[in-house]
Amino acid sequence: MPTTAPVRPRPVHTAADLLAAYLPGSYYFSSPRGVLLADGVHARVGGTAGARGRGAAAALAAATRDGVEEPVAVGAIGFWPDAEATLFLPSVVRRAAPLTGRKPAPAGLAPRWSITHRPAPRMYADSVRRALDIIHAGGLDKVVLARCLELTADAPVRVPQLLTRLVRNDPAAYAFALDVSAPGDAAPRTLLGASPELLVARRGDTVVANPLAGSVPRAADDADNQSRIRDLRRSPKDRAEHAHVAAQVAAVLRRHCVALDVPEPTVVGTPTMWHLSTRITGRLADPGHPDSSALALAEALHPTPAVCGVPEQPARTTIADLEPEDRGYYSGLVGWVDAHGDGEWVVTIRSAEVYGRTVRAFAGAGIVAGSDPAAELAETSAKFRTLLGALGVDGGLSEPGSESRAGAPETGTAGHGEVIA
Ligand SMILES: C=C(O[C@H]1C=CC=C(C(=O)O)[C@@H]1O)C(=O)O
């Protein structure tokens, strides 16, 4: 009698299983396409900015030759060209269909936080004024200015619980968590977040990018939200801010596509914000070309004017001059790519780095002619609510700018659900 090899059925995971299985050190990524949980390191991907797509393709081809089934490269790349990057082929990859159904988020994390604003809110508003002066002088049309909150808990931050709260608070977000520890770190360092912004996704010959820019905070009641959405749609300042991003993303993708659809912007919502959004879809001219992989396209798009500005070089200079904190991984890209070139890369926003008891979160806002410094400060405060809500600091940020000592970072403490700044 002929014998057959025993069949080992592949384990079937649910999205909830994978979220529950996440541990610091794992790589987690969830999107409307599904959930990916990866562990261990099969191979690291090196390379400089702009060459990582090709580096990942070479490593994925080598893994395929070595018999690795369906290898993927995962990771995150920082904002600046010489910034830190973590890119590797994991040893074990588990996937699941997207998370369905709403489940309440588990309880909050630590009871008390002390919060330091970098820079102080009033200094951020001053930086917006200085950016507006540069714009009015000519040579700069748009720049995205970010600020940082450093939160220190009275106990080590429980990263799996924080990730679960981010995912449960906004199951539609692109949620991610990965270890980005640097040499010399005394504890694991984790980058995590719940981004609303798809930089680029690729499946076969189809690419999708979904730039967001031009925003207003979500209000508590429906009528207020309806009027905010209406105003956002009509706002010339927000439409200009958005048009810069959609135009740049379309121009880059057009170089790789035989057909590209760039519709009129719509408004999309997150639990904390409303954003102008353009969902761009294209058909790749040569999906097999190394520059057409999801990661190569993401590198070609980065940094979009949703996180940098127009023209790019003066915007970079303005960011370097006006932002006191190094962005690190914030406003870079995070995602995955496989051996076929398919993958998903999102913009690293609504994100933070967790290190021991400390959480460093960033939020930025696009500045164009017509921007109002107080409104940009309020917009960044609203964007912080994604992280603050997951941390249990549900009261959001009050803006103590006018009372602050100019130049000094402002510090306060927060109990559960309140912030005293
Ligand atoms: C830079 C951020 O958001 C970008 C994405 C959506 C809307 C944006 C805006 O309206 O300024 C930003 O360009 C951030 O959340 O830190």
The ligand as an SDF file (V2000), in Angstrom:
LIG
                    3D

 16 16  0  0  0  0  0  0  0  0999 V2000
    1.4570   64.6540   10.9820 C   0  0  0  0  0  0  0  0  0  0  0  0
    0.3210   64.1200   11.4470 C   0  0  0  0  0  0  0  0  0  0  0  0
   -0.8020   64.0130   10.7000 O   0  0  0  0  0  0  0  0  0  0  0  0
   -0.7800   64.1600    9.2800 C   0  0  0  0  0  0  0  0  0  0  0  0
   -1.8370   63.2730    8.7490 C   0  0  0  0  0  0  0  0  0  0  0  0
   -3.1290   63.6990    8.6630 C   0  0  0  0  0  0  0  0  0  0  0  0
   -3.4220   65.0690    8.7890 C   0  0  0  0  0  0  0  0  0  0  0  0
   -2.4400   65.9860    8.9510 C   0  0  0  0  0  0  0  0  0  0  0  0
   -2.7630   67.4440    9.0470 C   0  0  0  0  0  0  0  0  0  0  0  0
   -3.9300   67.8120    8.8430 O   0  0  0  0  0  0  0  0  0  0  0  0
   -1.8720   68.2320    9.3780 O   0  0  0  0  0  0  0  0  0  0  0  0
   -1.0090   65.6270    8.9410 C   0  0  0  0  0  0  0  0  0  0  0  0
   -0.5200   65.9190    7.6680 O   0  0  0  0  0  0  0  0  0  0  0  0
    0.2180   63.5890   12.8070 C   0  0  0  0  0  0  0  0  0  0  0  0
   -0.8310   63.0170   13.1520 O   0  0  0  0  0  0  0  0  0  0  0  0
    1.1990   63.7060   13.5850 O   0  0  0  0  0  0  0  0  0  0  0  0
  1  2  2  0
  2  3  1  0
  2 14  1  0
  3  4  1  0
  4  5  1  0
  4 12  1  0
  5  6  2  0
  6  7  1  0
  7  8  2  0
  8  9  1  0
  8 12  1  0
  9 10  2  0
  9 11  1  0
 12 13  1  0
 14 15  2  0
 14 16  1  0
M  END
$$$$
